[in-house]
Amino acid sequence: MRKLIAIATLLGLAGGAVVLQTPSTAGEKSAKNLGHMVYFKLKDSSPKASAELVALCDKHLSGHEGAVYYSAGVLAQDLKRDVNDRDFDVALHLVFKDLPSYEKYAVHPRHDDFIKAGKDNWAKVRVFDAYVNAK
């Protein structure tokens, strides 16, 4: 019986990105979806600038092949519990059917165009990738 080895890698890129990888044996596809959650802190954190970044996300990051879920939105201003991390202005949530779908998205020209169009207003970007069981 084959065993899968789980490897967790903590990266200090983009202000502290966390990547969780579960490699599978050669030729075996992962049954897990890949969740890609990105949190943007903007230099200009005005409602207008936040809305513009959401629109850029919608234009460049929605509708990618292999994505089973997409959403982008602004910080919920009314949720201020002690456990709420409020160090962001815009959240991007994507779930891909598998790692190969995510890898295609990551190098896609539309993804590159998004980065070029938005990066000048990014003060900090945090990326959280995890294998998830989408229901």
Summary of the structure (lengths in Angstrom):
residues: 135
radius of gyration: 15.9
end to end distance: 27.1
largest distance: 55.1
contacts: 351
relative contact order: 0.29
helix: 29%
strand: 33%
